Amino acid sequence: MQTKRDHIALFIDCDNISHRAIEGIISELSNYGVVNIRQAYGNWTKSNLKNWEEKLLEFAIKPIQQFDYSKNKNATDILMTIDAIDLLHTKNIDAFAFATSDSDFTPVVMRVQQEGIKVFGFGEKKTPPAFMAACSQFIFTEKLMASTEIVEETSSKGKEVRKTKEELRKDKWLCKLLRNAHEQTMDEFGWSNLADMGAYINNNSSFSPINYGYKKLSQLIKAIDLYDLYLDKDSKQMSVRLKNYSV
């Protein structure tokens, strides 16, 4: 029996996202549903968007033309926001995705979230914290480009794309997030269901393990080595408990 897959609408701010990131963005969103609507915004008469043309064809993305009506005013942002709000009220969309490093899209993300619709955000590490925090999940495009373009290069040079145990433990925000998720979901014996921890994290942050170089939350938890992991072979459920936990 085929299960229903979410319909996802992707809006791309081509002035603020590299064309090299789109493969990783589409691949990541495909884990959550079908990207039925793919629209890329920009002034296509400009030479700086030339590299996007091949990607539009390769990934069946619809280009949306927006001329620059005046200096220092980004008409593309306004049009992209209008189209997103129109779509919010006219189409049955399960999730939205915004590919941009521009904080100007924070209000529209918050508006979509008010309708109970999940919002995926993609942007460079320079993206302002306000936009990242507004998204249900935010992923750095540098990480996506690393996974799709330079895996072989990093392997041959002996570099580690993933953050090490020491680096993970030094991230106070991450450690606090994991600790809170564990404490809020654990039973009387100190065990937390990994799925429950993941749900708590998703509801309280824009965290994604991809930003640390890991595909899954379980991989990151194993790498940080602060918790014991136990897989129930019958239920296939993963449980998590703080190391050296005493009842």
N, C-alpha and C positions, 0 to 999 in steps of 0.2 A: 504494500500500500504506500503510495507516494505522499509524503508529508508536505504541508503548505510551507512555502518559503516566503519570507518577507519581501515586500517590494521596496526598493531603496531608490531615492532620488539624489543624484550627485551633482553638486554645483562647484565649478572650478574657476577660481580667480586666477587667470593665467598671468596676470601682472605680478603675482606674489607666490607662484608655485612653479618649480622647475618641471619642464616636460619629462625629465628623467625619473620623476617620482610617480608618474601616472600608472605604470605597470604594477608597482607595489600597492598603490591605493586600490585599484580595481581588484587585485588578488586578495587583499585583506577584506574588502567589503563582500567578496564572494563567499567568505566563510559564514556570513550572517544572512545572506539572501541574494536576490536577483537585482542587479543594478539596472532597472528598466529605463530610467531617465538619466541621461548623461549630457550635461550642458557645460560648455566652456565659454567664458566671457572675456572679451578684450577688444581692443581696436586692431583688427586684423590687417589694417593697412600699414601698420608699423613693422619695421624690420625685426624688432626684438622678439616678436612672437613667431618668427619664421620656423623655428625648430619644433613648434607645436603642430605644424600642418601634417606631418607624417603620423604623429600620434593620434590625431583626430580620426584619421582613416583606419589606422590599425585597431583602435578600440571603439569604433563606432560612436564617436562623441560628436554631438551637434554643436557647431560653433555659433555663438551669438555675438553679432557685431554691435559695438557701441563706440561711436565717435567721441572724441574729446571735445566737448562743447566750449570749455574754457580752461585756462591754465590753473593748475593746483586744485582742480576739482575732479574727483574720480567718478565720472558718470557710470562707469562699469559697476562699481559697488552698489549704486542706487538701483540700477536695472536688475542686478542679481538678487537684491533684497526684495524688490517688487515681485519678481517671478517666483521666488521661494514662498512668499506669503500667498500669492495667487494659488499656487499649487497646494498649499496647506488647506485651502478651503474648497478646492475643486476636484482633487484627486484622492483616491484611497491609497495613501502612502504610509507604510509601516515605519520607515526610518528615513532621515535626511542625512546627507553627508556634505560638509563644506570643506573644500580644499583651499586654504588661504592662510596667510600669516598676518592678516590685517585685523586688528581689534575692532574695527568699525562694524564687523558682523556679529559682535557680541549680542546686541539687542535682538536681532532676528533669531539667533540660536535660542535665546531665553524665551522668545515668543513661541517657538516651535515646541520647546520643552513644556510650556504651560498646557499644551494640548495632550500631554502624556506621550509624546512621540520621541523616540530615541534619536540623538544627534551624534554622529561621528565627526570628529574634527581631525584635519590633517594640516600640518604646517611645519615650518622650519623652527629650529631651536630658538630663534629670535622672537617667536610669536609671543605677544604680551600675555601674562598670566590670566588676565580677566577672560580672554577668549578661551583659553585652554580649560579653565575652571567651569565655564558655562556649558561645555560639551559633556555628553554622557561618557564619552571615551575620546581621548586625544592621543594621536600618534605622530611622532616626529618623522618628517619625510626623509631626513638624513638616514634614519634607521632602515626605512623601506628601500632606499636606493642602495644601501650597503648590502642588504640581503639579496637584491636582484641583480646587482652589477659587479660588486667587488668581492664576492665570497671567495672566488678562486685566487684573486690577488692577495687577499689577506691571509689565506691559508698558506700560500707559497712563501709569504714573507714571515710567517710565524706569528702574525698579529692576532689578537683575540678580540673579536667583535663583541662578544658578550662581556658584561661586567663581571669581575671576579667576586669571590666571596668577600674579600676585604673591602672592595669598592661598594658592594651592596650594603654591607654593615655600616659603612661610614655615612650612608644616606639616611639621615635622621627622619626625614619625612616618610620614606618608604618603610623603615622599621616601625614607626609609630602607626602607620596605616595597617600593616600586617598584624601588629599587636592588638590594635583595637578590633579588627575584624575577627581575630581569634577569640578574644575575650567576650565579644558580643554574641558569638555563635557556639561556644563550647558547652558541652554537657557537664554533668557533675563529676565526671572522671577526667576532664580536661581535654576531651577530644572534640574537634570541630569537623563538620562535613566540609570538604573542600568547595563543593558547589555553593554551600551557604556562605562561606567566606567570600567567594567570588561575587556573589549577589550583593553582599554587604558592601564590598569595595566599590562595585559598579554604582551602587545607589548613593555613595558618599564621596566619590571622587571621579576624576577623568583619567584614572590610572590605566595604563596598558603595559603588560610585560614586554611588549615589543620594544619599548623605549629603553629597556635594559638589555636587549639582545636575546630575549627568550620568547618563544612562540606561545608557551602556556604558563599559567600561573603556577602550576605544579612544578615546572622546571625551575622557575625562579626560586620558589620556596626550598626546593632541594638544594639549589646552589648556595643560598644564603646560610644554610646549615644551622639554623636556629630551632628547627622543628623536626620532629619525627613524622614520617609519612607511612600510612598503612593502607593497603588496597585490599578490600574485601573481594575475594574471588567470586563469590556468589552474586552479590549485588553490583559488583564493578564500581562501588563507591570508594572514593579516596577520603581518608580521614587524616587530620593534622593535629599534632599535640606538641607543645613546647618541650624541648629537650630537658631531661632531668626533672620533669614535672612530678610533684608529689601530691597525692590526693589528701 
